Amino acid sequence: MKNTRRNFIKKTAASSVLFVAGGVLPQFSAKSYANILGSNNKINVSMMGVNSRGNALAQNFASQDNCNVVHVCDVDSRAITKCLASLKERQTITAKPYTDFRKSLESKDIDALVIAAPDHWHAPASLIAMEAGKHVYVEKPCGHNPNEGEILVKAAKKYGKVIQMGNQRRSWPNVIEGINALKSGAIGRIYFGKGWYTNNRPSIGIGKEVAVPEWLDWDLWQGPAPRKNYKDNIVHYNWHWRWHWGTGEALNNGTHMIDLLRWGMGADYPTKVSSNGGRYRYQDDWETPDTQTINLDFADNMSMSWEGRSCNGKDIAGSTVGVMFYGENGSMLISGGNSYTLYDLKGTVVKEVLDDTVIDPRNKSNPAELLDALHIQNMFDAIRNGDTLNADIDSGHKSTLLVQLGNISQRVGRSLEIDSTNGHIIDDSEAQNLWSRAYQEGWEMKL
Ligand SMILES: NC(=O)c1ccc[n+]([C@@H]2O[C@H](COP(=O)([O-])OP(=O)(O)OC[C@H]3O[C@@H](n4cnc5c(N)ncnc54)[C@H](O)[C@@H]3O)[C@@H](O)[C@H]2O)c1
């Protein structure tokens, strides 16, 4: 069955408290809802990076009644073949394959670029797409380093394009309801928030320098990152754990959770950031921490903390991923799914809003397809009707920055004082050097 919004509503109406009560998703006005259903005016997208998450997103975009996936771009020819085959099940048109996404962007047929390439590509590709006049759906994190996020915030204004970041929980109805409850004072003033993610990831071993496989354009895979010789344990996925391309578990999963905390607590920039941890479990090529706690202090007596355990999957509060808000009158849990639970100060459940949409937070590519469709539709509403994005680049950058600051603190080995008016690091030149990165010549991000 096609994953349309109509099906989503059918599938969830029986189980979700929200839908029983309301019937229509709260973030969609009746007008925008009517505009989408039955419209022949399709939004045409090009996918960049379709091995895992990008393949799942391609299927999700193609399943929307008002969208066609017209181009599929990847530097791995096998990933293109796999994605084109999976798209056949979801749409009638045949997408065109591209190795170089810049060629796809030359086409007038494209309205938006969907970026699910590795993290070092997110901001440079977003900028190139906006320069080419396209809207952008960029996976989290929006940048490999803080400077890239700041450039994207300016670029979105300069080019007047819609850019939605892939922190999709911002479009999940029960999560929205829970955050609204917090903002209405459900647990009083919130002064502490904790987020976490746990998994049992295996070692990535010690890579060997080998010939570049014939299915891969290694030069274009590296793109903006200064050149390195090819090794057999980077492509795919394991680049996440190498600072040159990836951003560690903190930005891989922490971005989602810190974003929820920042949203619910109404926090912007911190005053102080620290991080502890390291690559503790295995000795291999994995450089980023597999065990990490990031602590962020904010003005007005408020702090938040993130715990990542990549190699010990013991849950916290019954969930392998989640956030807990602690307030003067109680607490609220938002676990990995489209649900929330309110507790009083003794820890007794006061209210529970659940949704039986199946979510698997450890599914690397597609933990919650039907819910993610709402995030996609919110982007389409912004393109079509000028509706407010649920995860625009201003908020996406702020949430990403909090975690990036944690990683910078981790790398320099000390806590950082932060200017709470703009999120910049105060008086620490070594840490400030990590605000940006070196680029491969010709790939510098210029606005
Ligand atoms: N929002 C979410 O819930 C969620 C879930 C999973 C992954 N992600 C994000 O999606 C991104 C991709 O993750 P993944 O697990 O699919 O990684 P992956 O390594 O499995 O896939 C990345 C793909 O990008 C391709 N690629 C690299 N350079 C390219 C280029 N220049 N042009 C086109 N394609 C290129 C690779 O060949 C590969 O096919 C990551 O940034 C990750 O953080 C988000």
The ligand as a Gaussian input file, in Angstrom:
#p B3LYP/6-31G(d) Opt

LIG

0 1
 N       16.926000      11.616000      10.292000
 C       17.197000      10.346000      10.551000
 O       16.502000       9.696000      11.315000
 C       18.392000       9.690000       9.897000
 C       18.498000       8.292000       9.917000
 C       19.619000       7.723000       9.300000
 C       20.599000       8.515000       8.718000
 N       20.464000       9.872000       8.739000
 C       21.498000      10.737000       8.099000
 O       21.542000      10.433000       6.704000
 C       22.879000      10.543000       6.214000
 C       23.230000       9.274000       5.446000
 O       23.291000       8.209000       6.348000
 P       23.422000       6.697000       5.837000
 O       23.353000       5.836000       7.026000
 O       22.461000       6.472000       4.728000
 O       24.923000       6.704000       5.263000
 P       25.571000       5.754000       4.143000
 O       27.035000       5.907000       4.239000
 O       24.995000       4.392000       4.256000
 O       25.032000       6.374000       2.762000
 C       25.499000       7.573000       2.246000
 C       25.335000       7.528000       0.732000
 O       25.768000       8.790000       0.198000
 C       26.508000       8.515000      -0.969000
 N       27.350000       9.647000      -1.356000
 C       28.556000      10.053000      -0.883000
 N       28.987000      11.120000      -1.565000
 C       28.035000      11.410000      -2.488000
 C       27.920000      12.382000      -3.500000
 N       28.870000      13.293000      -3.724000
 N       26.814000      12.373000      -4.284000
 C       25.832000      11.452000      -4.102000
 N       25.908000      10.493000      -3.159000
 C       26.989000      10.476000      -2.355000
 C       27.276000       7.256000      -0.638000
 O       27.811000       6.620000      -1.768000
 C       26.180000       6.459000       0.055000
 O       25.427000       5.755000      -0.890000
 C       23.762000      10.787000       7.421000
 O       24.159000      12.130000       7.455000
 C       22.893000      10.459000       8.618000
 O       23.193000      11.264000       9.737000
 C       19.374000      10.461000       9.298000

